[in-house]
Amino acid sequence: MAKSCKGLAMELVKCLSESDCVKVEKRSFRECAGEKSPCISTECVGLRETYFNCKRGQVDMRARIRGNKGY
């Protein structure tokens, strides 16, 4: 279960690395992922929300029993 969100994390990093926030503004991935900037595409915002829900599912006891919804 610890690695169930790994695919989402890798796609989020890939999406953010191609965004203007990292390329043009030379900011870190953490800074770009943590804000709602217009230079981040809607695809990256959607991946960020999905990754957050995946990580939250690892802490939720009900989801831990049933298993995280797979990626």
Phi, psi and omega in degrees: 000335182295333182257010184291340180257006185295320179298319177295320180297318180294320178292324178295317178297318179297316180295316180292327180292336178268357182276162179292335181299318181273317184290306187274312185276352177055044178258164181283164179298320182297318179295318182289324181286335186273357183233166179254073183268147178290346180278358177260132183290161179293333177296317179293323178295318178296319177295322179296317179295318180294320178296320178299315179295325177295314180294323178294325178295335178287335181269330181292122184297325178296318180289331179293325180288315182280338184098148180290143178295119188299158178255000000 
